[in-house]
């Protein structure tokens, strides 16, 4: 069902014509078959749509996203002293105090985990981390979002790349009862539309040029990686295992109107892009603009 906003906009003949072109493009660019692939679908669809309605702006649009492409010289960084002992204890106490009805169940089936997004205390911690993470990444960053991830005995994390809202992630281990490696590729280009729509994880895992490496987190330690520039995954957690993690996500400072697609028409001065972005917003409102 269309929102009142979209129904009102469709009364305009020019908008309606662009809307129909946007629908046609989206039929050609279906959602990729991995977790958190929405951004790349939006980007590919927008490129095709702009080529139809404003071909003079296509190259500038594509080049405008270069700031979200991870530098090739970035390397995964393991961090030992993220928080002092008293903060680590406060984190554990905060997790223990979270009521069952505060846990989000959306990712139990796909990941075997309960999550809590943007808890006030963890958001405060994230702000204190921004300067250090910027230094470690070699790029001035701003905070995206954070979430607590409580993996249980069915925990897993299939191969994927993240939305650039999570361009850099500091993955902090609160507690666990097993070693559970996370695997990262080298920094690589965003996958092509062909890769997205003919998704075969084995092709990625077997590519020698990606040179996957494994890292094992321990409680109190963290690892910094580029979720949108590195393929990453975890095999199913060892039998009877659990792992409690905090994910702090960051993106380049000043790039908010790139990671939130509702800002693209004004960012690139392409008002014709609005019908496509409106369709995205109908289906993915949480990714349209910062809350």
N, C-alpha and C positions, 0 to 999 in steps of 0.2 A: 504494500500500500504506500502510495506517495505521501510525503509530508505536506502540510499546508503550504510551507514555503515553496516547495517545488511545484505544486499545483498552481500556485499564483504566478510563478515565473513562466510557466508553460503557456500562459495566456498570450504572451508576447510572441508574435510570429517569427521574428528573427531569432529569438532565444530558442524557440521550438525547433527551428531548422538545425541549429547547432546541436541541440540535444539529440536529435535523431542521428546526426553524424557521430556523436559521442557514443551512443548506444551501439552503432555499427562497429566502431573501433573496439569497444569492449568485448564484443562477440569474438573478435579475432585474438584478443589478448586475455586469455582466461587466467584465473589465479594459479600461481605456481604451487607445486605439491610439496611444500615444506613449511615448517613453522616460521611465522614472522616474515613471510615473503610479500606482504601487501605493498610495501614501498616500491619494490622493483616492478610489480605489476602496474602501479600508478605511473611510475616513471616511463615505462615502455609504452603504456597507453597514451600518455601525454605527448611523447615524442611523435607517435603516429598521428595523433589528432592535430598537433600543431603543424605537421607537414601538410595536412589537408587545408587548414583554415588560416594559418599564418606562416607559410613556408619561410618567409624572410626572417622569422624569429627562432627557427628551430635550432640553428647552431649555437646561438647565444644561450638558449635554454639549456642545452646539453652541457655546454662549457660552464654554466653557472653552478653546476653541482660538483665541480672539481674539488671544492673545499671539503666535501663529504667523502672523498676517496682517500683511503688510508695510505699514508706515505709508504713506499715500498721498503724503506729501511727500518720501519717499526718492527720491534721484536717483543715477544711476550716477556713480561717482567714479573718475577716472583718477589713479593714484598713480605718482610718478616715483621717489622715493628709498625703495624698500622695503627693500633690503638694501645694505650697504656692498660695495665692490668685492671684498674678500677673501671675503665670503660668496657673492657671485655666482660667483666662481671655484670655490669649494668645491661649489656646487650643480652646476656643469658637470662637475667632476671626478667627483662622485658618480654622475651620470647615465652618464658614459662607463665607469664601473667596473661597472655593472650587467650581469650575465651574461645571455645570451640566454634561458636556462632560467628566469630570474627574471621575465621579462616575461609578463604575462597576455594571452592571445589572445582573450578572450571578446568584445571589441568591435572586432575587426578587420573583421568583415563589416558591422556596422552603422555604424561610425564611421571605419573605416580607421585605427585607432590601436592601439598596444600600451599597456598601462597597468601601473603598479605602485602598489598601495595601501599607505598607511601605512608607508612606508619609515622606519626609525628616525630618520635625520637629518632628514627632512622633517617628521616628527612633532615633533621638538625645535624646529624652526623655527616650526611652527604655534603652539606654546605661547608663543613670544616675540612673536607677532603679535596675540594675543587682545586685549590692552588697546588697541592702536592701532586694530584693526578695530572694536572696540566704540565707540570714539570717532568713527570715520568713519561708522559706521552709525547712531549716536545711540541705541544700545540695548546694554545689558550682555549680552555673549555668552559662550558657552563653545565650545570646539573640538568639532567633529563628527569628520570624517575628512578625509584628504587623499589625493590620488593624482597621480602623474606620468603625463602623457598625451603619448605620442609619435606625433603624426600624420604619416603618410606621404603619398605621392602620390595615394592614394584617400581622403584625409581629407574628412570632412563632418560636419555636426552639424544634424540635422533639427530643425524647430520643436518645442519642448517646454517644460514647466515641471518644476522639480525637486521632489524630496521635501523637506519642511521641515527635514530633517536638514541640508540644504544651503540653508537660508533665505537666508544671506548667503555669497557666494563671493568670495574674493580670487583672481583668475586672473592668475598671474604668467608672463610670457613669458621662457623661458630662452634660446631660440635659434630662428631661422627663416631661411628664404631667400627668402620672399615676404611681401608685405603681405596679410593675410587678415582682412577685417573680421568682427566679430561684431555682430549686430543685437539690440537690446533694445526691447521695448515699454515704455510707461509702466507703472507699478505698477497692477495690476488685481485684481479679485476672483478667487478660485478659480473655475474653470469649473464650470458646472452639469452635472448628470448627463446632460442632453440633449446638451450639447456633447461630453462625454466619449464617449458611445456613438454619436454621429453625427459622428465626427471628420472635419472638412474643413479642413485647414490653410489653404486659400485664404480661407476666411471670416474666420479670425483675421488673416491678413496684410493683407487688404483693409479691415479695420475702421479707419476714419479716427480713431476715438477712442483707438486704441492707440498711434498716433504713433511708429512704430518709428524708431530712430536707429542709425546705424552707428558703431562705434568700432574703431580699428586699434591693436593692441598692437605695441610694439617691444621687442626684447630688453632685459631689465633693468627693464622697466616692468610695471605691474599695473593691473588694473581691478577695482573692487568693485561687485558687482551683487547683486540679490535673485533667486536662481534660482527660488524658489517663489512669487514675487510678480510676476515679469516673464516674459513669453514671450521666448524667445531662440533664435537659430539662426545657423549659418554656411552659406553656399553651399559647394559643392565647392571644395576648395583649388585654386588655379591650377596648371596643368600643371607637373609636376616639383617641386612644392613640398613642403616639410616644415615642421613647427611643433612645438616641444617646449614644453609648458606644465606648470605646477604649479597644481593646484586645492586651495585651502585652504577647507574648509567650516566654517561656524559656525551655531549656533542660539541662541535666547534663553537666558540663564542660568537654570537651574532648570526648564527645560522638557523635560528628558530623558524624563519619564514621559508626555509628549505625543507626542514624535517616535517613541518606541518603543511600538508598540501593545499589547504584552503587559502594559504597566503601566496601560492604560486602566481595567480593572475596579476596581482599587484606587484610582486617582486620582479616579474619579468615584463611588466606592462603589456600583458596579453589578455585583455578582458574577454576575448573569445574563448578562453580556456575555462571560464566559469561554469558552463553547463557540464563539462566533464568532472570538474571538482565537486559540483553539487551532487552528481551521481555517486562519487566516492563517499561523500559525507553522509548520504542516505544509508550506506551500507557499513561504513566504518566511522561513526561520529567521533569516537575517542581518539582517532588519528588525524582528524581534520585540523584542529587547532588546540593550542594549549588551554587547559581548563582554567 
